[in-house]
């Protein structure tokens, strides 16, 4: 192929898309105002799961909102400045809790998440960094054995995972602490989701894949994009200090995508949902798997850079300052998960998940703007969904037909 494709966004979604296109001999350029893999692709919990197929909007979630917001774990926070945007988004979110919509979303999510481990392994071949991905289980740790057993038997989470083929197992106190000796005594049981993997370093995986793409002819330009416009069948990308032209343009800038598209008249209900992590470089202890404190909704995982604890959901302006209380809270929660953790020299990070009300990304071409494609809005699932999203979008750009039903990702669904 001789067509040129420019990808705006150097996160995992943009990098995987570039790699898939380069393998099909497209000429590809990636543009990002920041260095590669420094947003949500860097700061996540490192979980790579074929079984993350449940959207955030599920039946009955409204009952749990007060506890999420005002309970002792402070899982969810909303800044008042976001209410005018959050209220219509929330109404649409609750509409998506209807059982038939949850079922359709799960089916769509399985398309993207199902092949995630295999696709990452394929992409990492030849990078000399195949070991950045390791097999792991997802340990959902509970403070009550009765609660864990009840969730295992009745929760939609595990019901859906089993339906799509996941091996899910309940274990009690002794087996849990045999599996994770460093885990604190507060936790009395767990539900295990098997057949998963974890990234030892999400950033290093992204950079390894970017280097592979560069070796195939992809170019990367660090530049702040100011404007895009269509002229003479080409997309013109005006940056602060230079400009580019491209036959195809892919918007993969995560939570920043809608701001860049609004001047074209494209308005979408995308919220910037902030997450945080604290990383402990000399933890003194290690976890064997990815461990979620099911009450606090945070995940702890051992990585090459130390032990990372990631989580929280905060609806705020994308440029708002970080919540100064969050680091102390996450550190306290980390010590509950791993009491012997050395918390000295910790680093604190925050970033934004791009979240649509239905938890599904936009993947495809905008009908009103020929040659303009979307691949953003991956919510909490970007690391898992990135490789297949890149493959699907490459199919669409190439004009290749496949038998997958990707209508759930259609760019017109919010029109």
Beta strands, then each sheet from edge to edge (+ up, - down):
strand 1: 4-8
strand 2: 27-32
strand 3: 47-48
strand 4: 76-78
strand 5: 133-142
strand 6: 168-171
strand 7: 189-199
strand 8: 219-222
strand 9: 225-231
strand 10: 234-239
strand 11: 243-246
strand 12: 248-251
strand 13: 271-280
strand 14: 290-293
strand 15: 298-303
strand 16: 306-315
strand 17: 347-355
strand 18: 362-365
strand 19: 372-376
sheet 1: 8+ 2+ 1+ 12+ 19+ 18-
sheet 2: 3+ 7- 5+ 14+ 15- 16+ 4+
sheet 3: 3+ 7- 6+
sheet 4: 3+ 7- 5+ 14+ 15- 16+ 13- 17+
sheet 5: 9+ 10- 11+
end
